[in-house]
Amino acid sequence: MCYLEGFYKGIMMMGPAEGQRVEEAKPVIKEFMIKENMACIYYEPESEVISRSEDKCCVALKFQWLLEYGEESWKNEVKEHIGSDKF
């Protein structure tokens, strides 16, 4: 009950959606956070995933399969990052 009241009747008091109802502000905040690299879009299956061989699958969003392991540009970026104070 509290969540529904806040979502449909609550008003944002600060940020890029200040003055908007929470219901209207949700997509605005989502877009803002993604644009500012504060969040990423996350998907997960809505039900159990079974492979064609009838194995139960563990599904995860992974980006490393896109890496070309022989490519020097990303290796240099990683080495720089490891040597920085942000690591």
N, C-alpha and C positions, 0 to 999 in steps of 0.2 A: 504494500500500500504506500509506504514511504517512497520507494523507488519510483512508482508510477506518478505520484504527486510531483516529485522533483523533476522527473523527465518531461512531463506534459505541461506543468505550470511554472517550473523554476525558470529564473532569468539569470543569464550569465552576467557576472559583475565585473569581469576584467578579461583582457586578452582580445584576440582578433574577432571574437563573436560577442563582445560586450553589448548588453542590451537585448540580445536575442533570447528567445526561449531555448531551453536545453535541447528540445526535440529538433529545432531548426539549426542549432549551433553544432550538433554532433558531426555532420558532414563537413562543415566549415573547419572545425578543429582538426578533423582527420586529414583533410587536404593540407592544412597549414603544417601539421606535424610531419607529414611525409615530405613536403617541399623543403622543410628546414632540417631534414635528416634526423629528426627526433623519433621517428617511428618508421616501420616498414609494414607493408601489407602482409598479413599472415593468413594462410589457409590451412584448414585441416579437414580430413574426411568426416562426413556426417554419420557414417556407419562403418562397420567392420569392412576391411578391404581383403578380398580373397583373390589370389593370382589364378591364372588359367590352369596351373598345375595343382590347384586347390590348397595352396599353402596360405596361411594367415600372414598378412604383410604388416610390417612396421613402417609407417609412412612418415617421412620427415622432409622438410624443405631444406635442401642442401644446394649450395652454389658451387662447391668445389669441382663438380664434374665438368664445369665449363672451362676450367683452367687448362691451359696448354703448358704442361710442366717444363717444356724446353724454352719457354718465352722469357727473355731476360727482363723485360720492362716490369712485370709484376714482382719478379724476384728482387729487383733493386728497390722497389717500393717497400717490400716487406723488410728488407735489410735496413733501410733507412728508418722505418718505424721502430724496429727492434732496438736500434741505437739511439732513438729519441727519448725525451723525458715523458712522452705520452704512453710508452709501453709499460 
